[in-house]
């Protein structure tokens, strides 16, 4: 089993002509984050002539791979 590549949370703010959209994307690197943003919001960032019309700003937060969740079920026998 290969090690899991750590992913990051990107809190992204997209702005265009006074409009603002804030989204969250989970991706393994910056390139993957940009691909996802343009896949989902490319029409918001690019005009009909193909020119960039918006700006992207973001905050990058590493996700912890050490978080484990356990479920304990208490059963009683009578």
N, C-alpha and C positions, 0 to 999 in steps of 0.2 A: 504494500500500500504506500503510495507516494505521499509526502508531506503536503498539507494543505497550504496553498499560497495565501498569505494574509491579505485581507481585503480592507478597504478604507471607506468611510462614510464621507460623502461630499455634500455639504449644504451649499446649494447653488442659488445665486440670485441672477435672474435674466432681466435685462432692462432694454426697452425700445420705445422711443417716442413718448416718454412719460409713463408707459405701462411697466409694471414690475410683476414678475412671477418668481416665486421661491419654490424650489423642489429639493428633494433629497435623492441621491443616487449612491448605491453601493457598488463599488468597482475595485478591481485589483490594482489598477494604476491610473495615472492621469490620462493616458491615451484612451483607455477603455471608458473613462468617465466622459471625455469629450465625444466619443463615438455615440454613446447613449444619449447625451444631451442633444446632439444634432439629429439623431434618429427620431427622438420624441418631439423636439421643439425647433427643428430646422426651419420650419415655415415661419416661426416667430422671429428668428434671428436673421433670416435672409429675405430680401425683397424679391419681387417677381423678375427682376433683371439679374438675380444671382449675386447682388452686392450684400456684404455684411451690413446690417442695420442696427444690430443690438450689441450689447456688451454682456460678458459673463464674468461674474466674480464668485469666488467660492472659498469655503473653509474646509480643510481636510482633517479628518479625525480617524486615527487608527482604531480598528476594531480589535478587541481582545479575543484571542483564541483560547484563553484559559478558563472561560466561563463554562461551567457545567451545571446542568439542571438535573436534579434528582427528584424522584417521586417516591415518597414513603407511604405505604398503606398499612395502617394498623388494623390487624384483625384480632378479634378476641373469640376464643372458643369457650363455650359454656357447657 
